[in-house]
Amino acid sequence: DAGITQSPRYKITETGRQVTLMCHQTWSHSYMFWYRQDLGHGLRLIYYSAAADITDKGEVPDGYVVSRSKTENFPLTLESATRSQTSVYFCASSAIGANVLTFGAGSRLTVL
Amino acid sequence: EDKVVQSPLSLVVHEGDTVTLNCSYEVTNFRSLLWYKQEKKAPTFLFMLTSSGIEKKSGRLSSILDKKELFSILNITATQTGDSAVYLCAVGNNAGNMLTFGGGTRLMVKP
């Protein structure tokens, strides 16, 4: 399927567990992003990547790890999940020089 | 640190009303301001504004940017129940492609 896809769409896990959220895009966009959305905070940038093997921290990176070995994939890993990481996570991508981000459908994560 | 503030936080109107949503920002090396609509799923792109004073229009929606006063407005005329959503404002700077988002305005349009 063309576009940007996230998996899983819903995940329930326990405190301390490792969780990986996957993001795949088919446009060969250089830039990819992970945002989290919480009530009262809007969308906050966790990490972003300008190209394969180039990643950088956003506003709220603590507790998260990313990698980008291939242009089309940008997984987000919570190495030891905490309740404060319960949120909806959105992956997005954009072409170089384009500020318009296209978002995936989101992954709703609940940490018990 | 870039900052975006939207007002009001929420708004309830009746079909046919006209609404104005506000977005003010502080950004180093401004590049663009974007509006998104979010209906219980992923945000979808509405407008991107880069130049002051030039209105962008799409059907009943329009938006304008004031780079001197650092704000933008999104107008929706003749509102419909399908306009009910959270409207997000975001700004981009010249440091990269990332966007800084405001907290959003939740619009509810009643029949």
Chai-1 contact restraints between the chains, C-beta under 6 A:
chainA,res_idxA,chainB,res_idxB,connection_type,confidence,min_distance_angstrom,max_distance_angstrom,comment,restraint_id
A,Y31,B,N97,contact,1.0,0.0,6.0,A-B,restraint_1
A,G42,B,F101,contact,1.0,0.0,6.0,A-B,restraint_2
A,G42,B,G102,contact,1.0,0.0,6.0,A-B,restraint_3
A,G42,B,G103,contact,1.0,0.0,6.0,A-B,restraint_4
A,G42,B,G104,contact,1.0,0.0,6.0,A-B,restraint_5
A,L43,B,F101,contact,1.0,0.0,6.0,A-B,restraint_6
A,L45,B,M98,contact,1.0,0.0,6.0,A-B,restraint_7
A,Y48,B,M98,contact,1.0,0.0,6.0,A-B,restraint_8
A,S94,B,N97,contact,1.0,0.0,6.0,A-B,restraint_9
A,N99,B,S32,contact,1.0,0.0,6.0,A-B,restraint_10
A,N99,B,G92,contact,1.0,0.0,6.0,A-B,restraint_11
A,V100,B,F45,contact,1.0,0.0,6.0,A-B,restraint_12
A,V100,B,M48,contact,1.0,0.0,6.0,A-B,restraint_13
A,L101,B,L99,contact,1.0,0.0,6.0,A-B,restraint_14
A,F103,B,A42,contact,1.0,0.0,6.0,A-B,restraint_15
A,F103,B,P43,contact,1.0,0.0,6.0,A-B,restraint_16
A,A105,B,K41,contact,1.0,0.0,6.0,A-B,restraint_17
A,A105,B,A42,contact,1.0,0.0,6.0,A-B,restraint_18
A,G106,B,A42,contact,1.0,0.0,6.0,A-B,restraint_19
